[in-house]
Amino acid sequence: MQPIILSTHARARMQQRGISTERIERLLAFGCEVHGGHGGTIVYFDHAARRRAQLAQAMSRGELDRLSGMYVVLAGGVVATVGHRYRRVRRR
């Protein structure tokens, strides 16, 4: 897996929101990608992503629950921001 490039904004949001680099790596490895509408790509955990991670036995159930509530926004291959989901991600 190639190294993750984080923007300054993403680093600040990671620190503010308590999201580690390891969680971002797991989210990018197993997550679902949807175009965000402003040129970026939103990566998040849906049911299929959760199933893929369970089949790979990559993480515990608690970690899967935590990742289910997160998202990452990629812009040009760089992590632009990260956050916790409090509403659903719309597919376009």
C-alpha positions in Angstrom: 0.0 0.0 0.0 1.3 3.4 -0.9 1.8 6.1 1.8 -1.0 8.4 2.7 -0.5 12.0 1.8 -2.4 14.3 4.3 -3.2 17.9 3.8 -2.6 20.4 6.7 -6.3 20.7 7.1 -6.7 16.9 7.4 -4.0 16.7 10.0 -5.7 19.4 12.1 -9.1 17.6 11.8 -7.5 14.3 12.7 -6.2 15.8 15.9 -9.4 17.6 16.7 -11.6 14.6 16.1 -9.4 11.8 17.5 -8.9 9.9 14.3 -5.6 8.0 13.8 -3.6 7.4 10.7 -4.2 3.6 11.1 -8.0 4.1 10.9 -7.6 6.2 7.8 -5.5 3.4 6.2 -8.1 0.8 7.1 -10.9 3.0 5.8 -9.1 3.6 2.5 -8.3 -0.2 2.2 -11.9 -1.4 2.7 -14.2 1.6 2.2 -16.7 2.5 -0.5 -15.9 5.4 -2.7 -18.5 8.0 -3.9 -17.9 11.2 -5.9 -18.6 14.1 -3.6 -19.8 16.5 -6.2 -17.1 19.2 -5.7 -14.3 17.3 -7.3 -13.5 15.1 -4.3 -14.1 11.5 -3.5 -15.8 10.5 -0.2 -14.6 7.2 1.3 -16.8 5.6 4.0 -17.9 2.3 5.3 -21.1 0.8 4.0 -22.5 -2.7 4.5 -20.5 -4.2 1.7 -17.2 -2.6 3.0 -18.0 -3.9 6.5 -18.5 -7.4 5.0 -15.2 -7.2 3.1 -13.3 -6.3 6.2 -15.0 -9.1 8.2 -14.1 -11.7 5.6 -10.5 -10.5 5.6 -10.6 -10.6 9.4 -8.7 -7.3 9.3 -10.1 -5.8 12.5 -12.3 -6.4 15.6 -16.1 -5.7 15.7 -15.5 -2.6 17.9 -13.1 -1.2 15.3 -15.6 -1.9 12.6 -18.2 0.0 14.5 -15.9 3.0 14.9 -15.0 3.0 11.2 -18.7 2.8 10.3 -19.1 6.3 11.6 -16.2 7.9 9.8 -15.5 9.4 6.4 -12.4 10.6 4.4 -12.5 13.1 1.6 -9.8 12.6 -1.1 -8.9 15.3 -3.6 -6.3 14.6 -6.2 -4.9 11.6 -4.3 -4.5 13.6 -1.1 -6.6 13.2 2.0 -8.3 16.6 2.2 -10.3 16.1 5.4 -11.7 13.5 7.7 -14.6 13.4 10.0 -17.4 11.5 11.8 -20.6 10.8 9.9 -23.8 12.0 11.5 -25.9 11.7 8.4 -25.9 9.3 5.5 -23.7 9.7 2.4 -25.8 10.4 -0.7 -24.9 8.4 -3.8 -25.2 10.3 -7.0 
